[in-house]
Amino acid sequence: MNQLFTVNDLHVTYKRPGEKPLEAVKGVSFVLNERETLGIVGESGSGKSTIAKTLMLLHPSSGGEILFCGKNVAQFTPDERRAYRRNVQMVFQDAVGSLNPRMTIRQALEEALRQTRVESARKPEELLDIVGLSNAVLDQYPRELSGGQCQRASFARALAVHPKVLVADEPVSALDVSVQARILNLLRDLRRNLDLAVILIAHDLAVVRNVCDRVCVMHKGLFADHGQAEEVFARPKSEYTRELLAAVPDVARELARRNKSCCT
């Protein structure tokens, strides 16, 4: 498979006036291949969401390099940056907050299409069908929808421009377990049906266990474990990963049970 992202020795530092610089990411390397789901898992403050923001060019790196399709993103021309933003789309943790409360779902989707100016972009009705929502929600506001519906609408907005990569930053952490399973099923279907590559950010190993091809376990700005998902879960190399696995077995079983029931 072709590599979409190649990240080499990435460092990210936050610098606030009057405060000591905080190195949130301390040198991580990974690749993302076409049609692959990579999970980056860790507790709050481990640096995983910082990686997502840096990939989205929302925060600058302080060292290392990010290559997209073989080219360093730091060397992109303005046109290449615009193309990159179309090819790499993000779904945020707070689905309700990420949608404009003054826009209906139709208006939010149409606004995404206007901003990106992609001729082959999908129409709002088609986008809702892809994510399993009825056309009835098109003229509703985010406050009128459930958390799960808002998250699906956020996926629809991200898919409007035919991205190659979807960065999902804790997309299910604010949802209950049964809704989590449905959203994770949706994520798996989108990858398969649309040939997407996915970076799934999560704090719960149970969330990524049955979804990701490869997993990176993050701790204090570094990867404590990384590799094929089945290998990381069966034979974790670090004590930190073993502690995480020991802490969530009941959650993992419940999610797997509900996930299975959603598929039948």
C-alpha positions in Angstrom: 0.0 0.0 0.0 1.1 3.6 -0.7 2.0 5.7 2.3 -0.1 8.9 2.8 1.6 10.2 5.9 5.2 9.6 7.0 5.9 11.4 10.3 9.5 11.4 11.4 10.7 12.4 14.9 7.9 14.9 15.4 8.3 17.4 18.3 5.6 19.9 19.3 6.1 22.5 22.0 3.6 25.0 23.5 5.1 28.4 24.4 3.0 30.7 26.5 4.2 34.2 27.6 5.7 34.1 31.0 5.5 30.3 31.3 8.1 27.5 30.8 7.8 25.9 27.3 5.8 22.6 27.4 7.0 19.9 25.1 3.7 18.0 24.4 5.2 15.7 21.8 8.8 14.6 22.3 9.8 12.8 19.1 7.3 10.3 17.6 7.4 8.6 14.2 4.7 6.7 12.3 3.2 6.1 8.9 -0.3 5.9 7.6 -1.0 3.8 4.6 -3.9 4.1 2.1 -7.2 2.4 3.4 -5.7 1.9 6.9 -6.9 2.8 10.3 -4.3 3.9 12.8 -5.2 4.3 16.4 -3.4 6.7 18.7 -4.4 6.0 22.3 -3.4 7.6 25.6 -4.7 9.3 28.7 -5.6 13.0 28.8 -2.5 15.2 28.4 -0.4 12.5 26.7 0.0 14.5 23.5 -2.3 12.5 21.1 -4.7 15.4 20.3 -1.7 17.6 19.8 -0.5 15.3 17.0 -4.0 15.6 15.4 -3.9 19.4 15.5 -0.4 19.4 14.1 -1.3 17.2 11.2 -4.2 19.5 10.5 -1.8 22.5 10.5 -3.7 24.0 13.5 -0.5 24.1 15.5 3.1 24.3 14.3 5.7 21.6 14.9 8.9 22.4 16.7 11.0 19.6 15.2 10.9 16.7 12.8 8.9 16.5 9.6 5.5 15.5 8.3 5.4 14.1 4.8 2.1 13.8 2.9 2.3 11.7 -0.2 6.1 12.1 0.0 6.2 15.9 0.3 7.1 17.9 3.4 4.0 19.9 4.5 6.2 22.7 5.7 7.3 23.3 2.1 3.8 23.4 0.6 2.8 26.3 -1.6 -0.5 28.1 -0.8 -2.3 26.0 -3.5 -0.8 22.8 -2.1 -1.9 23.8 1.4 -5.5 24.2 0.1 -5.4 20.9 -1.6 -4.0 19.3 1.6 -6.8 20.7 3.7 -9.3 19.1 1.3 -7.5 15.8 1.4 -7.1 15.7 5.2 -10.4 16.4 7.1 -11.1 16.3 10.8 -13.9 15.2 13.0 -13.8 16.7 16.5 -14.7 15.3 19.9 -17.4 17.9 20.6 -19.8 17.2 17.7 -22.4 19.7 18.9 -19.9 22.4 19.5 -18.1 21.9 16.2 -21.3 22.7 14.3 -22.5 26.3 14.0 -25.6 26.6 16.2 -27.1 29.2 13.9 -26.9 26.9 10.8 -29.1 24.1 9.9 -27.4 20.8 8.9 -28.1 21.7 5.2 -26.5 25.1 5.6 -23.4 23.6 7.4 -22.9 21.1 4.6 -23.4 23.7 1.8 -21.0 26.0 3.6 -18.3 23.3 3.5 -18.9 22.8 -0.2 -18.6 26.5 -0.9 -15.4 26.9 1.0 -13.6 24.0 -0.7 -14.9 24.6 -4.2 -14.7 21.0 -5.3 -16.7 20.3 -8.4 -17.1 16.6 -7.6 -18.3 17.2 -4.1 -21.2 15.2 -2.8 -24.6 16.8 -2.4 -26.1 17.1 1.2 -28.7 14.4 0.6 -26.0 12.0 -0.6 -23.8 12.8 2.4 -26.6 12.1 4.9 -27.3 8.8 3.2 -23.6 7.8 3.5 -23.6 8.4 7.3 -27.0 6.9 7.9 -29.1 10.0 8.6 -32.5 10.7 7.1 -33.1 13.8 5.0 -35.4 15.0 7.8 -32.4 16.4 9.7 -31.3 18.7 6.9 -33.4 21.5 8.1 -32.8 21.0 11.8 -30.3 22.8 14.0 -27.6 21.0 16.0 -29.5 21.6 19.3 -32.5 19.6 17.9 -30.3 16.5 17.3 -28.9 13.8 19.6 -25.2 13.6 20.2 -24.9 10.6 17.9 -26.8 12.4 15.1 -24.5 15.5 15.5 -21.5 13.3 15.2 -22.8 11.7 12.1 -23.5 15.1 10.7 -19.9 16.1 11.5 -18.7 13.0 9.5 -20.9 14.1 6.6 -19.4 17.5 6.6 -15.9 16.1 6.6 -16.7 13.7 3.7 -18.2 16.5 1.5 -14.9 17.0 -0.4 -13.8 13.4 -1.0 -10.8 13.5 1.5 -8.1 10.8 1.4 -7.6 10.9 5.2 -10.1 11.4 8.1 -8.6 12.5 11.4 -11.1 11.6 14.1 -10.2 13.2 17.5 -12.0 11.3 20.2 -15.2 11.1 18.2 -17.1 8.8 20.6 -15.8 9.8 24.1 -18.8 12.0 24.7 -21.3 9.3 23.7 -22.7 6.4 25.7 -21.5 2.9 24.9 -24.3 1.8 22.7 -24.0 4.9 20.5 -20.2 4.5 20.5 -20.6 1.1 18.9 -22.8 2.6 16.1 -20.4 5.4 15.4 -17.4 3.0 15.3 -19.3 0.7 12.9 -20.0 3.8 10.8 -16.2 4.7 10.8 -15.4 1.1 9.7 -18.0 1.2 6.9 -16.7 4.6 5.7 -13.2 3.4 5.4 -14.2 0.3 3.5 -16.8 1.9 1.2 -14.9 5.2 0.5 -11.3 3.9 0.5 -10.5 6.3 3.3 -7.5 6.2 5.6 -8.3 7.0 9.2 -6.4 8.3 12.2 -8.5 7.5 15.3 -7.5 9.4 18.4 -8.9 7.9 21.6 -8.2 7.6 25.3 -9.8 4.1 25.6 -8.1 1.0 24.3 -11.5 -0.6 24.1 -12.5 1.9 21.4 -9.7 1.0 19.0 -9.5 -2.7 19.7 -11.8 -3.9 16.9 -11.4 -0.9 14.6 -7.7 -0.2 14.0 -5.2 -2.0 11.9 -2.3 -0.6 13.9 -2.1 1.1 17.3 0.3 3.6 18.9 0.0 3.9 22.7 1.1 7.3 23.8 2.4 8.2 27.2 3.9 11.6 28.2 4.6 12.7 24.7 6.2 9.4 23.5 5.0 6.1 22.1 5.1 3.5 24.8 4.0 0.8 22.3 3.2 0.7 18.7 2.6 -2.0 16.1 -0.1 -4.2 14.6 -3.3 -4.0 16.8 -3.4 -7.7 17.6 0.2 -7.7 18.5 -0.1 -4.7 20.9 -3.1 -6.2 22.6 -1.8 -9.7 22.8 1.9 -8.9 23.7 2.3 -5.3 25.0 5.9 -4.3 25.4 5.5 -1.6 28.0 4.2 -1.7 31.6 2.1 1.4 30.8 0.2 -0.5 28.0 -0.3 -3.5 30.3 -1.8 -1.3 33.0 -4.1 0.3 30.4 -5.3 -3.1 29.2 -5.8 -4.3 32.8 -8.0 -1.3 33.5 -10.5 -1.7 30.7 -11.4 -5.4 30.2 -15.1 -5.0 31.3 -15.5 -1.9 29.0 -13.9 -3.8 26.2 -16.2 -6.8 26.5 -19.3 -4.6 26.8 -18.3 -2.6 23.7 -17.5 -5.8 21.8 -20.9 -7.2 22.8 -22.9 -4.1 21.8 -20.8 -3.8 18.6 -21.7 -7.3 17.7 -25.4 -6.8 18.4 -25.4 -3.7 16.2 -24.0 -5.8 13.3 -26.7 -8.5 13.5 
